[in-house]
Amino acid sequence: MSPGPVEEDYPRTLAELEARFSSEEACRDYLRRLRWSGGFRCPRCRGERGWPTGRGWVMECASCHRQTSITAGTVFQDTHKPLVLWFRAMWWMTNQKPGASALGIQRAMGLGSYQTAWAWLHKLRRAMVRPGRDQLSGQVEVDEAFVGGIEPGGGRRHVGNKALVAIAAEVRGSGVGRIRMKRVRDSSASSLQPFIKSAVAPGNTVITDGLVSYVGLDSNGYRHDRRIILGSGLTADVVLPGVHRVASLLKRWLLGTHQGAVSREHLDYYLDEFTFRFNRRNSGSRGKLFYRLIQQAVLADPVPYAKLRAETGRGPQPVVGT
Ligand SMILES: [Zn+2]
């Protein structure tokens, strides 16, 4: 066992990662500590006492004797590949500045199958949303932006086909704090107000332009700073500078990493990946990013390959297990 709280316990460099997580046992122990950081909890009877059985893959509940695999109910469930490789993949993914591609992960990990690389990337991308994550607070700018080059769902690329994304960005001095974003159907109140409710904690200030869809926020528990742009002589990027900076960074990132061609279904996960990276852009250590990803990977629900394909409407044909 390493000294100190698990919170501070992660590799700082690739060399440290390789030295420390060179065996399945070491990876497993780390996953076990992250998954049950508050102590073991039986998924059947909620019992708090248990012990590792056999070779350590499985914990047995002291009360009901149910056996729970360390990877069951996580992103790593039913994997046929070594955890050592998964750990490398997570390190690699969090260290790609612009974001990761399936081909990149396949090459870097030496994976024989593109399908496996593709599935890993999408499973890990899903883990980038923190379950029960905190809402934004303080002063929060909210606006919508069109993101272009969106494919209508797995078909050919349709240039000019755009998706609407709602963006919320905390104001931090002259900069931006944390962000949240979500694809929305349109700019109606019924699309935008639920986004604000989930993204911003009540009692805080929401800054918007004059769009009528935002009217009524103050009766929903927010202080609403409504800035009418029309006729003010000001432009939106002056009135809502933070959220506009985020929108242009997002567009540039999609264009650079994904050549701007993204399926509508995948866009949600790209938004999550962008948000994950953006909100941790000042993390002192790359290792911390890796730690966050792995921590969320043991909390995230497993996504079977068939579901990934069904949800995204694409992806290579399954050949072997992932
Ligand atoms: Zn139990």
Residues whose N, C-alpha, C, O or C-beta is under 5 A from the ligand:
A	BS01	ZN	C42 R44 C45 R46 G47 C61 S63 C64 H65 R66
